[in-house]
Amino acid sequence: MHFEIEEALSLDTNCAAAYGLMGTALIFTGRIEEGRTANRNCLRSDPLDPNRAVRFLEFAVSHYFESNYEEAARICRDAIRQYPQHRPSYRFLLASLGQLGRQAECEALMKIAPAGYDYYARHRPPWFGLKDFEHMLEGLRKAGWSE
């Protein structure tokens, strides 16, 4: 793990920001359960963390990476109820529903922000591994998104 995160946690064992960064790093490097634990610690350490929507999304993403699409979709729906402005939650809900073959739900969701799906699908974030990114694109394609 990164030295700065470890140093922050050695100075403050309840540093929500450090746990959040650790959770992100662990989930996107394949250490999913450790990442979930770090994210739970983040949310517990600071219930008012301004990045709560990101942490919920990361829980969903972690389940998506494990092909647990039902759980990923459930978490995305919960996140959208709490943070309707957080667009990445919609993308992973769409990808999860696509993987589950729920076309009617996908069609309704595609109408919400198709440009957002297009942009995200064409611009892989640097922290998103190619294999995981392709997995997400697969779900979007199954949902009806086309390049």
Buried (B, 14 or more C-beta within 10 A) or exposed (E): BEEEBEEBBEEEEEBBBBBBBBBBBBBBBEBBEBBBBBBBBBBEBBEEBEBBBBBBBBBBBBBBBEEBBEBBBBBBBBBBEEBEEBBBBBBBBBBBBBBBEBEEBBEEBBEEBEEBBBEBBEEBEEEBBEEBBEBBBEBBBBBBBEE
